[in-house]
Amino acid sequence: MALNRVAYAVAFGLVVLALLALAIDPAIADPIGLWLDKDGTTIRVQACGQALCGAIVALNPPNDPATGKPWTDKNNSDRALRERPLIGMPVFLAMQPDGPNRWSGQLYDSDRGTTVTGHLIELSGETLRVEGCLLVLCGGENLTRIGK
């Protein structure tokens, strides 16, 4: 008799979980589109096979105040790459699904000129959290959706 109650409880729990999964906002788990960071950089997130990738499509201001010219990858640890433009620069690399509304892969940090392990976490249809770690130092920021 007790076994039947456990079986019914498990079955009920599975039904509840299935119904909750169907009730999830369809805007969530679709980070494809245009996102704005706190510094005014616009990043386009798109599908790259089964993964997500993202590249810089606009900067604000569009020119580096130090040179008056378009921004370059001037902080890259590889001197040979420091003159390449930031517009078009991939910053989310091979982000693979890693749970509900979460992707893991590599992030390029143009402020430091380094690639780090990181995550994208869609908090809502309008907010995408970017988190990265370099050794034991971790940080992140939220991006705001500005278009599809």
PLY file of the C-alpha trace (Angstrom):
ply
format ascii 1.0
element vertex 148
property float x
property float y
property float z
element edge 147
property int vertex1
property int vertex2
end_header
0.00 0.00 0.00
2.80 2.43 0.91
4.57 1.59 -2.35
1.48 2.64 -4.31
1.43 6.01 -2.51
5.10 6.58 -3.37
4.45 5.65 -7.01
1.47 8.05 -7.16
3.51 10.82 -5.53
6.34 10.35 -8.03
3.90 10.29 -10.96
2.16 13.43 -9.65
5.54 15.18 -9.29
6.48 14.30 -12.87
3.16 15.64 -14.17
3.65 18.90 -12.25
7.19 19.27 -13.65
5.94 18.65 -17.19
3.21 21.28 -16.78
5.72 23.79 -15.42
8.00 23.16 -18.39
5.10 23.90 -20.75
4.30 27.13 -18.89
7.77 28.64 -19.35
7.74 31.92 -21.25
8.72 31.10 -24.85
10.82 34.31 -24.98
13.17 32.73 -22.45
15.90 30.46 -23.82
16.10 32.39 -27.06
19.06 34.72 -26.66
19.45 35.19 -30.42
19.34 38.89 -31.20
20.98 42.21 -30.32
22.17 42.94 -26.79
23.56 46.12 -25.22
26.16 46.13 -22.44
26.61 48.83 -19.80
29.46 50.46 -21.80
27.32 50.93 -24.91
28.67 47.98 -26.90
26.11 46.14 -29.04
26.61 42.40 -29.46
24.75 40.21 -31.94
24.12 36.69 -30.62
23.39 34.06 -33.25
23.28 30.32 -33.70
26.51 28.67 -34.80
25.43 25.09 -35.41
24.26 23.72 -32.04
26.18 26.46 -30.22
25.74 30.20 -29.78
28.27 32.79 -30.80
28.31 36.54 -30.53
30.21 39.40 -32.13
30.52 43.14 -31.56
28.39 45.05 -34.07
28.56 48.59 -32.66
30.53 50.59 -30.11
29.63 53.78 -28.28
31.49 55.97 -28.90
32.35 54.54 -32.33
35.88 55.95 -32.23
38.65 55.59 -29.67
39.03 59.01 -27.98
42.80 58.43 -27.70
43.26 58.10 -31.48
40.11 59.52 -33.05
39.96 56.34 -35.16
37.67 53.29 -34.92
38.38 51.08 -31.92
40.93 48.30 -32.37
41.89 45.25 -30.33
44.67 47.34 -28.76
44.74 45.36 -25.50
45.29 41.98 -27.16
48.15 40.04 -25.58
49.32 39.19 -29.13
50.93 42.36 -30.52
50.23 41.21 -34.09
46.45 41.37 -33.43
46.29 44.82 -31.82
45.35 46.66 -35.02
42.33 44.54 -35.93
38.99 46.35 -35.58
36.68 45.59 -32.67
33.62 45.82 -34.91
33.00 42.25 -36.02
35.17 40.82 -33.23
33.80 37.49 -31.92
33.31 37.74 -28.14
31.09 34.70 -27.37
32.80 31.61 -28.71
31.22 28.15 -29.11
28.74 28.60 -26.27
27.21 25.13 -25.81
23.93 24.43 -23.98
24.67 23.76 -20.31
21.27 23.57 -18.66
18.03 25.52 -18.88
18.66 29.02 -20.25
22.43 28.55 -19.83
25.35 28.15 -22.25
29.06 27.60 -21.53
32.12 28.22 -23.66
34.71 30.93 -24.15
34.42 34.71 -23.85
36.82 37.18 -25.41
37.43 40.17 -23.11
38.61 43.01 -25.36
39.32 45.23 -22.32
42.03 42.79 -21.22
42.80 41.14 -24.56
42.23 37.65 -23.20
39.92 34.71 -23.73
38.35 33.20 -20.62
35.95 30.41 -19.74
32.45 31.78 -19.38
28.71 31.40 -19.36
25.65 33.04 -20.83
22.57 32.85 -18.64
19.26 34.14 -19.93
17.57 35.64 -16.87
14.54 36.80 -18.85
13.59 37.57 -22.42
15.15 41.01 -21.87
18.24 40.23 -19.73
21.25 38.08 -20.59
23.90 37.54 -17.89
27.49 37.13 -19.08
29.87 35.58 -16.55
33.55 34.85 -16.99
36.41 33.57 -14.86
40.15 34.06 -15.13
41.90 31.68 -12.74
40.00 32.31 -9.48
38.71 35.78 -10.35
35.14 35.73 -11.64
32.80 38.49 -12.67
29.87 39.27 -14.85
27.45 41.79 -16.18
23.92 41.89 -17.51
23.13 42.73 -21.12
19.81 44.25 -22.19
17.98 43.07 -25.30
17.59 45.82 -27.88
16.40 43.80 -30.87
15.91 40.46 -32.52
0 1
1 2
2 3
3 4
4 5
5 6
6 7
7 8
8 9
9 10
10 11
11 12
12 13
13 14
14 15
15 16
16 17
17 18
18 19
19 20
20 21
21 22
22 23
23 24
24 25
25 26
26 27
27 28
28 29
29 30
30 31
31 32
32 33
33 34
34 35
35 36
36 37
37 38
38 39
39 40
40 41
41 42
42 43
43 44
44 45
45 46
46 47
47 48
48 49
49 50
50 51
51 52
52 53
53 54
54 55
55 56
56 57
57 58
58 59
59 60
60 61
61 62
62 63
63 64
64 65
65 66
66 67
67 68
68 69
69 70
70 71
71 72
72 73
73 74
74 75
75 76
76 77
77 78
78 79
79 80
80 81
81 82
82 83
83 84
84 85
85 86
86 87
87 88
88 89
89 90
90 91
91 92
92 93
93 94
94 95
95 96
96 97
97 98
98 99
99 100
100 101
101 102
102 103
103 104
104 105
105 106
106 107
107 108
108 109
109 110
110 111
111 112
112 113
113 114
114 115
115 116
116 117
117 118
118 119
119 120
120 121
121 122
122 123
123 124
124 125
125 126
126 127
127 128
128 129
129 130
130 131
131 132
132 133
133 134
134 135
135 136
136 137
137 138
138 139
139 140
140 141
141 142
142 143
143 144
144 145
145 146
146 147
